[in-house]
Amino acid sequence: MEIRSRGASALSSVVAVALLLVATGRVRAHVKYVTPGSDPVAVAEFIQSVLTDPFAVTVLLGGAVAVVGLGAIYLQLRPFSNDVRTFRETMRSYENLLPWLLRLSIGLPLVGAGFAGYFFSPIVQTGSPTFTRLFGITVGFLILFGFGTRLVAGVGLVVYLVGLAIEPALLLAFEYVPGFLAIALLGGGKPSADHLVASMAADDRTAYSRIDPFYRRVAEPFVERTSHLTAFVPTIVRIGLGIAFIYLGITQKIMAPGDALAVVSKYNLTAVVPVAPELWVVGAGLTEALVGVLLIVGAFTRAASAVAILLFTTTLFGLPDDPVLAHISLFGLVSALLITGGGPFSVDSVLHSDEDTVRPSRPRDTVE
């Protein structure tokens, strides 16, 4: 009964925070942070202009054939097998750092959002700047310190989903969904305040163990009930990231050609790769969408994650006024997939029988 009472109290707190968000007024989107403004471009005409350009069609089809061909050749020949095996083993050896990596990936951009005054995404603000700052800074620091990690991640997830229901522009920050879910399942890990408090509570010799009301009554039972779900953390992360990549590639580039073309023109990207601006936009959009599809199905997960990191790095160096903090969550989550691989329900788990799935360890870090 006491556990249920505490759970109901925590749920009431989460609902209260969500209601506070709703009470602040409708979230509003501002001009995209790297788009200098643009004239509207009809999507159908834009796509038609690309598909009727023989050079563009040749490049796009050639790229598709090259990707499929390289994948088939790799699966057939398995070149550099020892190097690949060593890479995987090394990545798997970092699994004990996975909770810390996830906390940094979500905590740092939340703190940055709080101090900058935006709500998850740089283009979204609430009607209450004070709430926005307090929410970002408080939730971000608690996740960074690893104190009440699972509960705080749950609060963050609920607030994000409420905000998303009010303002669809928050889809630009959809990576917070798999990030919060993964943190809620794994807890704080080490180092974290949760691990320290849990260690003291579990040691019968400490004075704290005699007064702690939470560890044995709530935290341990919760972990016992959810421990079987930790194996699905890679699945949650890659599917969530895949959705985010497809959304960014299709809706923010191919379906918004005016803004995308304005970015190409503003940063003179055609001087980097001398192709038509339209081909630039379609190529970038399809690349992001392809990475998203590969992540969702879990095919070549680590390779797709490496490509994603390359895309992020190129974007940050190529767009000097792009807000770096807003992309830390993406950087961190794709880095997590380098450690875990595809996980359950992935093509990789079928194709690579020699690749062990990471089952994130459960250290004593369960104090919420």
N, C-alpha and C positions, 0 to 999 in steps of 0.2 A: 504494500500500500504506500509506503514511504517513497519508494522509487517512482511509482506512478504519480505521486503528489509532486515530486521534484520535476518529473518530466512535464507535467501539466503546467507547472510554474514557468519552466524554461520556454515551453511553447507559447504561453501567454506573453512572455517578454518579446519573443520573436514577432508575434502578431502585433504587439504594441508598436514595435519599431516599424513594421510594414505599414501600419495605419498612419504613423507619423509621416512616413514618406508620402502617402497619398494626400495627407492634409497639407503638404507643402505646396500643392498645386501641380498642374500638368508640367511635365518635363518638356523642355523645348530644345530643338536642335539648332545649332548655329552654322555658319558657313564652314565647310570642311577646312581643316586646319592647314592643308597644304595646297588647296585649290584657290587660285587667284580670282575666281569668278569666270564664267563662261557663258557663251550663247547656247541655247538649247539645240541639241542635235537629235533628229529622229533616229530611233534605234534601227528601224527597218532599213532606212536609207544608208545608215552607217554600215550595217552588216552586208548589205548588197554591194556597197562600194569595195569592201574587202574581198568578197567572193567573186567579184567580176574582174579583179586584178590578177592576171596570170602569175605574176611574180609572188604575190602574197599567198595565193593558193598553193603554189609550188613549195614555198617555205613552210607553210602550215602542214601540208601533207607529208613533206619530207621530214619534218620534226616528229610527226606522229609515227611514221614508219621507223625512224631511227630509235625512238623510245621503245616501241614494241620489239624491234629487232635486237636491241641491246639486252632487253629483259630475257628474250628467248635464248640468246647466245649464252648469257650468264647461267641460266638454269640448265642448259645442256652441257656446258664445259666446266662450270664451277671453277673459274680461274682464281688463283691466289687463295686457295682454300685454307691454307695454314694461316695466312694473314687475316682472313675474315674470321676464322675461329678464334684467333688470339684477340682480335678486336672485340668480339662478342663476349669472350670470357672476361676481358678487362672491364667492359661496360657493366657486366653483371656483378662484378666485385664491388661496384659502387652502390648497390641496392640499399645498403644501410644508410646512405646519405639522401635517399629519395625524399623522405618527409621534409628534410631541411631544404632541399632544392625547391620543392613545391611551395613551402612557406615563403621563401625568398621571392619566388616567381609571382605570388599573389600579394604578399605583404608590401613589398617595395612600391609597386605601381599604385596600390591603394593609398599609401602614405603620400606619394607624389600627387595623386589626384586630390587628396584632402587639402594639401598646402596650396595647390594650384586653383582649387575651387571648382573642379568639374566632377561629374558623377560617372565614374567608371571610364567613360570615353571623353576625350578632349572636346568633342563637339556637343556634349550633353550637359546641361546644367539644370538644377532644380530651382523652384521658386523660393527656396530657403537656403541661402549661401551658408548660414551658420550650421544648419543640419548637414549639408554636404561636407563641409570641412570636418566637423566632429565625427561624422560617420567614417570617412576615409581614414583620418588619422587614428581614431580609436581602434577600428577593426584591423587596419593595417599593422599597427604596432603590436596589438595582441597576437596576431598571427606570426609576426616576425619573432616575438619573444617566445612564442609557443605556450601561451598561457590560456587555458580554456579553449584549446585549439579546435576541437570538434564542435563545440557549442558555438564558438565565434564564426567558424566556417558555415555552420548551418544558418546563423543569422544573416551572414553576408549573402548566402544563396537566396534566401527568401526575399531580402530587400532587393536584390538584383532582379528576380523574377517579377516582383510587383512593379518595379520600374519599367521592365520590358513590356509588361502588359499595358502600361500607360504610354510609353514612348518606344516605338519599334526601332528607332535609331540606335538603341542599346545593343542591337544585334552586332554592331561594330565591335563590341567587347564581349562576344559570346564565349570566348575562351574562359571567362570567369566561372561558367557553369561547371565544366569538367574540373577546373582547378579547385573550386570549393568542394565538390563531391569527393575528389581524391584526398584532399586534406581531411575531410570529415571521416573518411574510412581509415586513413593511416594514422591520424593523430599527429602529435608534435615531433615524434622521433627524438633523436639526439643531435646536438644539444638543444634542450628546451626547458622552460620552466615547468612544464607538465611532467617531464621525466624526473626532474629533481624532486618535485613535491611527491610524486608517486613513489619514488625510492624511499623517501622519509616515511611515508604512510605505511609502506609495506614492511618496514623494519620495526619489529615489536620492541626493540631496545630504545627507540626514540620517544621523546615526550610527545612529539607531534602525532605519532601513530595512535595515541590514546584519545586525541581530540578531533582527529580528522573525521568529518561526517560523510565524506563523499567517496573515497577510493574504493573500499570494499563493498559498499552498499549500492553504488551506482556505476562507477567506472568499470570495475571488473566484470559485472554482469553484462554491461553494454558491449564490451570487447568480446566476451564469449559468444554473444548472439550474432555479432557482425564479422567475426574473424574470417569466416569462409568467403566473405565478399571482397577481401583485399586482393585476391587473385585477379579480380576484374578491374583493378585500377588502370592497367595499360589500355584495356578496352574502352573504358570511360574517357580517358584522356585522348586517345586517338580519334574516337568518333566525334567528340566535342570539337577537337581541333579541325577535323575534316569538314565539319559543318561550317565552321568559321572561315576556312579557306575557300570553300565553294561560294559562300556568301560574298566574300570580298572579291573574288575573281569574277563572278558573274554579275552581281548587282551593282558593284561599285566601279566596274570597268566596262564590261561589254554592254550592260544595260544602262550605263550612265556615261555615254561616250563624250558628251560635252565637257564634263568635269575632267575626265581622264585625258582628253586631248589637250585641255588647258594645262594640266600638270606636265605633259610631255613638252609643250611649248615653253612653259615657264622655266624648266630646268634644262632645256636644250638637249633632251635625251637622244634625239636623232644624231647628235654629234658623237655620242658614245657608240651606238649601233646604227649605222647609216641606212635605215629603212624608213618607209613612210610612217607618219604618226599613227595612222589607222592600224597598221600592222603591229606597231609597238603596243598599242592598247589591247588588241585582240590576243597577241602573243603572251603578254603579261597575264591577262585574264585567264586564258586557257591553261597556262602553266600553274597558276594558283589553284584553279579548279582541278587539274590533274593531281596535284599534290593532295588536295582534299579527298579526292576519290580513293587514291592509294591508301591514305590513312584510314578512311572509313572501312574499307575492306581488309585492311591490314596486310597489304602486299608490299614487300620491300620497305617495311616500316622505317628501319634505320636509315636507309638510303633516302627515302622521302623526307625524313626529318632533317638530314644533312642538307638537302636541297632547300628546305624551308629556311634553315639558318643562313644559307648563302643568300637567299632572297631578302631576308631581313637585313643582313649586313650590307648588301648592295644598296638597299633602300635608304638605310641610315646615312651611308656615306654620299649617296647620290642626291638626297634631299636634305640639305643642311638645316632647314628649319622644321624638320619633322620631329615631333615630341618623342624623345627616346624613352622616357619613363613609361609611356603608354604601350610600348612594345615589349617591355621586360617580361610580362606574363606570357606572351607568345614564345619568346626566346627560351624561357625556363621550361615551359611545358614540352616543347619539341626536344629540348635537351633531356627531359625525363624519359621520353620515348627512345632516345639513344641508349638509355640504361635498360629499360624494360623490354624493348622489342614490341612485337605486335600483341602478345598476350593471347588470352582465349578468344575464340571465334574470329580468328584471323586467317588469311590465306597463308601467311608465313608459317603458322603452326602446322599447316598441312604440307607445305612445300619443303620445309626444312625440319626434318625429323630430328636432326642433330642439335637443334636450337632449343635449349631449355627455357621454359617460360619463367620469368622472374616472379616469385611470390614474395612480395615485400614483407620483410621481417616485422614482427610485432614486439618491439622493445617495451619496457615498462614506462610508458609515456601517456597513460590513459586518463590522467586527471583532467577534467574539463573545466 
